[in-house]
Amino acid sequence: MSTPSASIDAEPYTFELKPDQCALLIIDMQRDFLEPGGFGEMLGNDVSQLRRTIEPNKALLAAWRGAGLQVLHTREGHRPDLTDLPPAKKVRGKSEKTIGDPGPMGRILVRGEPGHDIIAELYPLPEEPVIDKPGKGAFFATDLHAILQNKGITQLVVTGVTTEVCVNTTVREANDRGYECLVPEDCVGSYFPEFQEMGLKMIKAQGGIFGWVTSSPAIVAAIA
Ligand code: TIU
């Protein structure tokens, strides 16, 4: 017997969450993006704008795990030999240090390096799939869609960083593949407050063109 759906107050309208078919997808909560002294801060970004998402994500993850629901994590990064790193991505930004170079926490955005890993506060459990992705979207060049299909997932609660880059790209990719996406605004973060605001508006505009926006306490209450 399937678990009954839960109505969640959201914009542009109520989201009917089907617990058996809904996965929590946590995007790129990696040390290099979030920790002081990491790659993100090295590029001049204000990591406090991202760090405010840690506590809400912790609470949501605990509630989600407590309800026995599906959790998946993603990490942006590349093979140590950089064969999956497009030359255009390597040189973008013209910064002194780029992907693959030695950084404050190992080689920047390289799989297996300390900075590439997920922050301790949200560390995956052994049974939670971790999707290593070379791009901004979590569906590009990964097995995420196959894993979700095999698990019968049709809905995603998408959290993580950054709102306008990897979260928005992933929500758009998911929407085109037929998934219903719900984004809790306190669990996604941008280095830029104006992009945080507009990134969320773009998702819920035009009748929910890419998905729904809510807050994590509403989800926690619904699955309790
Ligand atoms: N995970 C993710 O969003 N990767 C980025 O590079 N984001 C930026 O905002 N730069």
Residues whose N, C-alpha, C, O or C-beta is under 5 A from the ligand:
A	BS01	TIU	D28 E76 V161 T162 V165 C166
